[in-house]
Amino acid sequence: MKLDKVQLTNFRNISSATLSPSPALTIIRGVNGSGKSSLVESIFYLGFGRSFRTSKHTSVIKTGEDEFSVFASCRNEDNEKLNVGFQRRRNDTFTCSINGEHSNKLSDLVSLVPVQLFTPQSTDLILGSPSERRRFCDWGLFHVEHDFQTLSVQFSKFLKHRNALLKQQSDLSAPQNQYWEQCFLERAEALSAKREEYISKLAPIFEKYATTFLTEYEVSLNYYKGWEKDASLAESLVKKREYDGKIGHTTSGPHKADIKLKVNGVNAQELLSRGQLRMAVAALQMAQTELFNTLTNRKSIFLLDDVGAELDADKRELFIDGLLDMDTQVFVTAIESSQLEFIQKYNEKKMFHVEHGSVKEE
């Protein structure tokens, strides 16, 4: 997927702006607070339906306005044109549009616009909670497995129902609850199997990129399914049934899964410096980009916000070089051109300057 034109209205401090990006590399410059990050944030909305900067959608709407909108003209890998859009209102309702057809089903839109992001907070992928790493894995599965979204929704539904039974002190072994227990077990095992297979494909690609970004370490990436290694999920659910009943929620299953990154046999967060953690995240995202391309024959859109604050100059160049080599459409924000001196070597690029919410091509 490539974005040919992006239009946003009443988005943060930007009343109206139109951006015609490069199909390869687009650089967005501006001082802090100028609105440069708002441009990549608006593209992120097309790929996720939410912000990466705040959980409060109303704070993204320009002061005094009732809604914001983001529209984009795109081309897919077959060079077919596609028009997509996203609007969110102060009453917290939203509308997606695909070629003029309106929908309230967010997955229809985000499945068409595969977006990845690297920001100063990206080290949370390693330092943060397991939920961060599950989201990383599930992004890949959502975009490569057609039935993953349905499976994920079904699992969440049956997990919620199981937890409700636990809170009610219901006997999960009772005949009337066996149907729900079996439904939960089947979806949980299917979800875990998909994640495990995905990580097994991602791991060798990650290790390849890690030789460039973390040259002095041996790395490994492994999936931990969320219950005892030497037990089946059914056995673990029975074993923990009494404990789960006491605390009122399920403690075994893929909702407790994690992805462990180790360097020289040690958990990465215990050994790597902040800068090295950024390199590890870059290698993970490069690996996911390559795997996405391989499994789908599609291309993703990559947003690098404030890249100058997070990566050394040579690593910025390696990161961007690698993404462009995979025909990824890359958007980069920076305060000064000096942070990206190496971009002169790229022929297919566009430069934009943002000042007080106004966007101009250089």
Phi, psi and omega in degrees: 000134175233137176269123178270327181208138177235128178237129177230146183225132177055042181254108185053238183269008181257112179290315180200136179206147176231131184234127174249090189284166172287148174290349180249277187239127176238124179255131180240113182253154176165154179289166177301132180088359183284333182118005183294320178291334178295328179295312179289330177297322180294322177293322178301323178301324179293330182267345184224340182076013180208174178268156170260002184250337182206154174266356181261103183298327183295334180287346178276335180287133181303138181307130178089355180251161184264341183200161169241160177218148175226124177235149180217141169262129188231168170226132177272186186292342176266011180066022176276138182278147183213135176246124181232157180203163180213129177232138175227138184251166183294337177278010175073015172270157179219162176223133172258150175226137178228112183051043176086349178271127183267146183209154172251014179261100187299324184298332178298320180285308189292337177292338181272339187238083181284107186245136172238159189219138171232123182222177174301341180266004186294341177295347176299337177302327179259318184278338185280191183286163177304333180299328177298317182286327175295320178297320178301311179297316185289334173300312180298315181294319179303321184271349180243341181247115186297328184264005185294319182299316179298315179299316181296317179295317180296317179300313180300322179297312183286330174295316179299318180294319179297317179296325178295319177297320179296318179296330180276003182061031179287150177276106184290345178272355180293147183306321183291345180256356183295325178300313182293323179295319180292320177299315179299314183298315182296314180292322181296314181293322179294316179297316180297320180297320179295317179296316182297318179295319180297314180294326178295330176280325183286323189305309181294330177290317176300316180299327177296313180290330180295334177294339177268317186270335179227068191297332187269004186234154166262129185242157174213151181229124184223149180262130175250118196287342177106012171206177188303137184298325186262019181225153172282163178297321179301317179295319181294321179297320178293315182300323185258010185300316181294315179296315179300323179295326180291319184266346173084018173204164186278127183253002177235135178144175183293345175288352176249008184291162178212160174241119185257123175258121179240143175237127185052036177081002183245146176305132188305320184292344179273343187241324188278146173286171180301317180296320179291327176297321176298320178296321179296318178296318178302317179295320177298317182288325174297317180297317180294323177298314180296317181295319176302312180301315184294316186281338186242345188058028176243170179239148181255173177248131185240129180249123176243104184262126179058047185295332181294336181277347190245334186233142173296158186304315182292326179286326174302315182295316179299317181298307183293319176305313183297318179294316180293326177298334178267013179062033175279140172276119190246132174244128182233131172255145179206155178279315183234148177298334181297338178288345184225046183301329184290349185290349179300337183284346181272127179278319185264084180215160174226147181240135177231147177240133181245131180212122180052040177080006178254134186246126179227139176281138181270000000 
